[in-house]
């Protein structure tokens, strides 16, 4: 990997251990990047699958991510104020310490970060699962605005850490599983998230049908991200190019089926 300077980022002991292990293995590394309202533990099952396939997995956190969900919920203030740029620079610093270029897999805002890392030329391959839209992609479906409403509903949330209620998590992350499984997922994985990344999203809505988000731990759809509808100008007459969107899947189960949520995004 290149050693060009990047803004300083604090790499934890756990992350350093993962880097050293990956470098010592001689295997192709795969870096997983989680999104809002989750921790690196949301990738644990996927990391196991990739390790069994002969790769070496790294699951770094965002800057200052607590080690456990319990710690995160006890001290939500550690999440406040993080921007997309801050998080991208953190992953940049980690990846530059790898001796081999990694494949990078990101979910939700992690998918947006995976695209940023690819743009910096740091990844061998990139997978963006249900990525949050990058700047200039308009408009958002109503379902994405509803999923982001815990942050977007109050402008003061920009510099705060914002948790999800169970109902909000159920709508955004666990809408295609049973009530019991949804509650287990909420208790196991949900943590507060910084408001700043979500507050950067556009507020315009699309007339396309709603489509909800997925999580790295379930079989559904994901908060503050959206289908990226592409509009084209109409030519004379009534014909126009149809909108397209990327299908949202869920990182939670590596062989997860398509979401069975009623309607589409």
N, C-alpha and C positions, 0 to 999 in steps of 0.2 A: 504493500500500500504506500501511497505518497505520504510524505511527512511535512507537507506545506503547513504553515501556521494557520490555526483556526482560533477564534476566541476561546479563552480558557474556560473549561468546564470541570466541575468536580466529579471525578469518577470514583464510585464507592469501592470499598474492598471487595464486595461481592462481584461487582462488575469487572474489577481487575482480575479476579480469580477466573471468571468466565473467559476473559480475553486470553489469559495465559494458558488455560486449558485448550482453547481453540487453536492457538498457535502451536502448542506441543503436539496436538493430534495429527497435524498434517492433512486434515480433512477440510472439505469446503464448508465454511461457516454459513449459518443462516441466522440472521438477526431479526427478531420479532419486535414490532413496535406496537404497543397498545394505544388505545384511544382514551377519550374522556370517561370518567366515572369507573375506571378499572385500574388494576395494578398488573405488573408482569405475571403474576400468578394465573391470570386468565389465559395465558398461553401454555400452561404446564402440559396439558394433554397433547397439544400439537408438537411441542418440543420433544416429547417422548417419541412420537411417531417419526419425526424427522431424524432423530438419533438412531432409531431402529433401522432407518433406511440408509444409514451409512454417512450421515452428515453430522456436523457438530452444531448444536443450537445455543444461541445466546438470547437471553430475555432481559435486556437492560430496562431500567425504569426511566421515567421522566426525572428531571433534576429534583432532588429532595424527596422523591417518592419514599414513603415509609416501607418497612419490610413486610408488614402485615396489615390486613384489613382492619383488625382491631386497633392497631396503632394509628392508622389513617383516620378512622372515625373518632378517635379520642383527641387527635390534634389536627383538625381540618385546616388550620391556618397555614400549614406548610405548603399547601397547594396554591395559595393565593398569589396572583400577580404573574404567573408564568405565561409567556407568549409563545406563539408558534416558533418564532425565531430562536428563542432561548432553548426550546426543546430540540429543534433541528441541530443547533450547534453542539448540544450535549451528545446526540447520537453521532454527529460528525466526528467528535473527538474520540469516541469509543471505536468507531469503525477504522479510523486512521491508525489505530494501534494494532489492528489485525495484519498479519503477514500475507493473507490472501484476501482478495476481494470477496465479500459475502453476497449471497442472495438476501434480499431484504423484503420482509412481509409485514405489512401494516394494516391495521383495521381502523375504520372511522377516521379520526384525526391522525391516527397512526398511518393510515393509507395516504393521507396528504403528505405526511412527513416522509414516507417511503418515496414519494414522487420528488420531494425536495432533495433527498439524498441522491436519487438517480440523476437529478439535474446537476448535482455537483460532481458527477462522475465517480461516485464511490461504491456503486453496487454492480455486481456481476449480472444480476437479474433482479427485477422488482415486481412485487405483487401488491396491489392496492385493493383491499377488500372493503367494499362500501365506503370509499374515501369521502371525506369532507370536501366540499368544492373549493377550488382555489379561487383567488380573487379575480373578479370579472365574469364568473359563471353565474348567470341569472336565467330565470328566477328559481326560487326554491318551491317545492311542493308544500302544500299546507301541512302535511304530516311531519315534514322535517322541522317546520317552525313550531309545531306543537311539541315535538320531541325536544327542541331547544328552548322551550318556554321557561324552564326553571332558571335559565340565565337571561334570556332575552326579555322576560317579563319585567325586569327591573334594571334600568341602566346602571345603577349603583353596583350591580353584581360584577361589573367588569374587573374590578380589583379584589374580588372576594373569592373564597372557596365555596362552591355551591353543591349541596348534597341532593340526591334524588329521594323522593318518597317511594314507597313500594309501588303505588299505582303508576307513578311516572316511569319507574324501572320496568314494570310489567308492560306498559304500552310500548316503550322504546326498544327494550332488549329481549323480553321473554313473552312475546305475544303469540307464539305458536307452540307453547308447551303447556302442560297442565298447571293448575294453580299451585299444587304442592311443589312441583319442580321449580316454578317461578319464584316461590318464596325461598326455597333452598338456594337458588342462584343469587337472589338478592342478599341474603344473609352471608353468603360465601364470598361474593365478589364486589359488591357495590361500595364505592368510596366517594367522597366529595371530589370535585374537579374545579380547576381554575376557570373563572368566568371569561378571562380575556380572550382565549382562542375562539370561543363560541360567539362572543360579542362582535367579532369581525365579520360574521356572516351577513349577507344581504337580507333585507326584510321583504322583498317582493315575492309574490306567490305565483305559482303556476296553476293553470287550469287542468293539468294532467291529473289523473287519479292518484290518490295517496299511496305511498309505499313506505313502510316502516323499516327500521334499522335492525341490524343483527349484532350479536356480540361474539367475542372469541369463545364464549362458553355455552351458547345456545344455538337453536336452529332458526333464527328469525332475522330481524332487521335492525338499525343503529342510530343514537341521538346526534343532533347537530350536523348530520351529513345529509346528502341529498342525491337524487338521481340528477345527472347533469344533462338536462334537456338542451338540445342544440336547435336553435332557431335559424331558419334561413329565410332570406327575403323572398317574397312572392314574385314570381315572374308574371307577366301579363296573363290574364285568364285566371282560372281558379285552381290550378295545380300548384303544389308546393311540396318541398321535401319533407317527409315525415320526421318527427322528432325521434331521437334515439336516446337510450339510457343504458348504463351498465347495470347488470343484474347484481343485486345485493345478496350476499351469502353470509354464512356465519362461521367465524373461526373456531367455535367451540368444539365441534365434532369434525374431524378431518374429512369425513365422508358425509357431511350434513346434506340432507335433501333440500330441495327448494322450499322456501317459506310457504306455509299454507294459510297465511293471513288473508282474510277476505279482502278482495280488491287488489289493485296494484298501485305502486307509487305514481 
